[in-house]
Amino acid sequence: MAAPLIVEKGSLHAYRMYDVADEIDLQKALTLSKQAATRLKLQREGSQYLELPNPPVAFLLGERPIALKHGVVSVELVARLFDHGAISILLKIPIPPGTALADLVGACDDVYDNPAIDMLARSESEALCRNMAGALHRTHEWEGSESYHVLFVESFRGAAPGATEIVERENLARLLLGESSDKSLSAHERWDVTKHAYSYFTDDLVVVDFNSAFVYEPSGSHDIPDILEIANAQLLELRYYDAVLDRELARIYDEMDKKRGRFSSLFRSEYAELRRNVMVLMQEVAEFTERVENSLKIIGDFYLARVYRAAVRRFRIASWSASVDRKEALLAQIYDLLKGEVEHGRMLFLETTIVVLILAEIFMAVMKVVQ
């Protein structure tokens, strides 16, 4: 039986992300900040193949106490603002040196669905929004959120294990799932959880799952967690706008149903204002998709780019993007339909006016004859 892997230096990162505005002016946020703030800059070799046109801004919020199952711990808080309207709150929970990797399953299970973490992160996000109100454009409240977790290990005690050795440990899948049951995971489940595993050197490793990731990075670089955070922020925005489009499409259908068959529609179109609203919504969605897609651009096939693509696949971002695209196409069809209705209303009004004028001419002619 292999000796247990003992963590010498590491932390558990808990991310909570919220959509708070249509757009955030990051430069203005920097000027409004009362805390130390930095722009994200990837440092690892090959990072030049990932372009950040408008790098998010990170704020150090200090330390806060939080109650976990094994006791109250002091966690470091970092907030990150994205120009597409998302705020990410990161809680860095220290791993006590000398902790066996397998013994962290209970801690992961506690952190993954911990209401105290959710409440603290939501509270910090709301406070930041108040302080940064001048940088937020068209704020809104959405109950939805996105959570993610990264088990970040910089060093193990003793001889450094290889990436293959770590992946083959069953407890790695249990860590990512937060599965504290005594039953053994099936071989297929272990494979499914750990199939997105990548290494650049033989002694580093990242394993990306849907709700969590394991990162072993002896260099101490945080580029991998930062990339996973960006991908989760993109997922959050797609989920938000998918919900917005669902709500707006339902409202548009209701409006069309209410206006259909009104007597006044014989003289003018009831859909002109609704058509304008649909056009504005289409423009907003187009601007949103452009901001999200431009938040990170891949300009080469290097290690960090492959990790990012793996995260995109694992988070099913393509499916959410396709859903938004379908609803955007449906909006375009509705716009064309309303445009046709408006034009039909105009033609009907012109034809009615012409008929009235002809009847008026006939009436005047008859009156002259009668006189």
Long-range contacts (C-beta under 8 A, 24 or more apart in sequence): 2-165, 2-169, 4-100, 4-101, 4-102, 5-100, 5-101, 5-102, 5-156, 5-161, 5-166, 5-169, 6-98, 6-99, 6-100, 6-101, 6-156, 6-157, 6-158, 7-95, 7-97, 7-98, 7-99, 7-100, 7-101, 7-104, 7-153, 7-155, 7-156, 7-157, 8-97, 8-98, 8-154, 8-155, 8-156, 8-157, 9-95, 9-97, 9-153, 9-154, 9-155, 10-95, 10-151, 10-152, 10-153, 10-154, 10-155, 11-92, 11-93, 11-94, 11-95, 11-152, 12-92, 12-93, 12-95, 12-104, 12-107, 12-108, 12-111, 12-149, 12-150, 12-151, 12-152, 13-90, 13-91, 13-92, 13-93, 13-149, 13-150, 13-151, 13-152, 13-225, 14-90, 14-91, 14-93, 14-111, 14-114, 14-117, 14-121, 14-147, 14-149, 15-88, 15-89, 15-90, 15-91, 15-146, 15-147, 15-148, 15-149, 15-150, 15-229, 15-232, 16-88, 16-89, 16-91, 16-117, 16-118, 16-121, 16-122, 16-125, 16-145, 16-146, 16-147, 17-86, 17-87, 17-88, 17-89, 17-145, 17-146, 17-147, 17-148, 17-232, 17-233, 17-236, 18-86, 18-87, 18-89, 18-122, 18-125, 18-142, 18-145, 18-236, 19-85, 19-86, 19-140, 19-142, 19-144, 19-236, 19-237, 19-240, 20-85, 20-86, 20-87, 20-125, 20-129, 20-136, 20-139, 20-140, 20-141, 21-85, 21-129, 21-136, 21-137, 21-138, 21-139, 21-140, 22-85, 22-137, 22-138, 22-140, 22-284, 22-288, 23-83, 23-84, 23-85, 23-136, 23-137, 23-138, 23-291, 24-81, 24-82, 24-83, 24-84, 24-85, 24-87, 24-132, 24-135, 24-136, 24-137, 25-83, 25-135, 25-136, 25-137, 26-54, 26-55, 26-56, 26-57, 26-81, 26-83, 26-135, 28-134, 28-135, 29-57, 29-81, 29-132, 29-135, 30-57, 32-131, 32-132, 32-134, 32-135, 33-57, 33-59, 33-132, 34-131, 35-59, 35-60, 35-61, 35-62, 36-60, 40-80, 40-226, 42-223, 42-226, 42-227, 42-304, 43-221, 43-223, 44-219, 44-221, 44-223, 44-224, 44-303, 44-304, 46-300, 46-302, 46-303, 46-304, 46-305, 47-223, 47-304, 48-300, 49-298, 49-299, 49-300, 49-301, 49-302, 49-304, 49-305, 50-227, 50-296, 50-297, 50-298, 50-299, 50-304, 50-305, 50-308, 51-296, 51-297, 51-298, 51-299, 52-295, 52-296, 52-297, 53-294, 53-295, 53-297, 54-83, 54-294, 54-295, 56-80, 56-81, 56-82, 56-83, 56-88, 56-230, 56-233, 56-295, 57-81, 59-128, 61-124, 61-128, 64-120, 66-91, 66-116, 66-117, 66-120, 67-116, 68-93, 68-107, 68-110, 68-111, 68-114, 68-116, 69-106, 69-107, 69-110, 70-106, 70-107, 70-110, 77-124, 79-124, 79-125, 79-128, 80-229, 81-128, 81-132, 81-135, 82-230, 82-233, 82-295, 83-291, 83-295, 84-233, 84-237, 84-288, 84-291, 84-292, 84-295, 85-136, 85-237, 86-233, 86-236, 86-237, 87-125, 87-128, 87-129, 88-229, 88-232, 88-233, 89-121, 89-124, 89-125, 90-229, 91-117, 91-120, 91-121, 95-153, 98-157, 101-153, 101-156, 101-169, 101-171, 101-172, 101-175, 102-169, 102-171, 102-174, 104-151, 104-175, 105-171, 105-174, 105-175, 105-178, 105-179, 105-180, 106-180, 108-149, 108-151, 108-175, 108-176, 108-178, 108-212, 109-178, 109-179, 109-180, 111-149, 111-178, 112-147, 112-149, 112-178, 112-211, 112-212, 113-178, 118-145, 118-147, 142-240, 142-243, 144-236, 144-239, 144-240, 144-243, 145-236, 146-232, 146-233, 146-235, 146-236, 146-239, 147-211, 148-211, 148-212, 148-213, 148-228, 148-229, 148-232, 149-211, 149-212, 149-213, 150-212, 150-213, 150-214, 150-215, 150-224, 150-225, 150-228, 151-175, 151-176, 151-212, 151-213, 151-214, 151-215, 152-215, 152-217, 152-222, 152-225, 153-214, 153-215, 153-216, 153-217, 154-217, 154-218, 154-220, 155-218, 160-203, 160-218, 161-203, 162-202, 162-203, 163-197, 163-199, 163-202, 163-203, 163-204, 163-205, 163-216, 166-205, 166-214, 166-216, 167-194, 167-197, 167-205, 167-207, 172-207, 172-214, 175-212, 175-214, 176-207, 176-209, 176-211, 176-212, 176-213, 176-214, 177-209, 177-212, 178-212, 196-310, 196-313, 196-314, 198-303, 198-306, 198-307, 198-310, 200-303, 206-307, 208-307, 208-310, 208-311, 208-314, 209-314, 210-314, 210-315, 210-316, 223-304, 224-304, 224-307, 227-296, 227-304, 227-307, 227-308, 227-311, 228-307, 228-311, 230-295, 230-296, 230-308, 231-296, 231-308, 231-311, 231-312, 231-315, 231-317, 232-311, 232-315, 233-295, 234-292, 234-295, 234-296, 234-312, 234-317, 235-315, 235-316, 235-317, 235-320, 237-288, 237-292, 238-292, 238-317, 238-320, 238-321, 238-323, 238-324, 239-320, 241-285, 241-288, 241-289, 241-324, 242-320, 242-323, 242-324, 242-327, 245-285, 245-324, 245-327, 245-328, 245-331, 246-327, 248-281, 248-331, 249-327, 249-330, 249-331, 249-334, 252-277, 252-278, 252-334, 256-338, 265-345, 266-348, 266-352, 267-348, 267-349, 267-352, 268-345, 268-349, 269-341, 269-342, 269-344, 269-345, 269-346, 270-345, 271-338, 271-341, 271-342, 271-345, 272-342, 272-345, 274-338, 275-335, 275-338, 275-339, 275-341, 275-342, 278-331, 278-334, 278-335, 278-338, 279-335, 281-331, 282-328, 282-331, 282-332, 282-335, 285-324, 285-328, 285-331, 286-328, 289-321, 289-324, 289-328
